[in-house]
Each structure stands twice: as structure tokens, then as C-alpha cells.
Amino acid sequence: MRVNDLSNIWWRKSSYSNTDGGECLEVAAGLPSHIPVRDSKAPSYGTLLFEASAWAAFVDGVKQGR
């Protein structure tokens, strides 16, 4: 298994997150082939890495209401 160094990436919180501890999802850019995703309330729990094409298809589906 290849391990990616995520120590120097910049995380962006979802615009749907709120300051009251609501649904908090963070995504990061910086890896050419994968999109890191984590729970901003518990970042130490780990990170999911999605292939960039799979993440793009997911985001497109959400935008289209699927």
C-alpha cells in the first residue's frame, strides 16, 4: 500500500458546514490523482482518498440531484 503525505495540504471546509458543529466535511487538493476527504470535527480519525475521477462523478451527481 502506498502512503500519501497529507501533512502539507490545505483543507477546505464544505460551505454547508456551520459553526454549531453541523455536518462538517473537509476536502483538499494537491494530490494529482486523489481527493482527500475527512471529518473536520475529528480529523485524527483519518482521511478517505477518492480517485479524482470518482470524486468528480460524485460531485456532478450531487449537483444534478442524483
Beta strands, then each sheet from edge to edge (+ up, - down):
strand 1: 11-13
strand 2: 25-28
strand 3: 34-39
strand 4: 48-51
sheet 1: 1+ 2- 3+ 4-
end
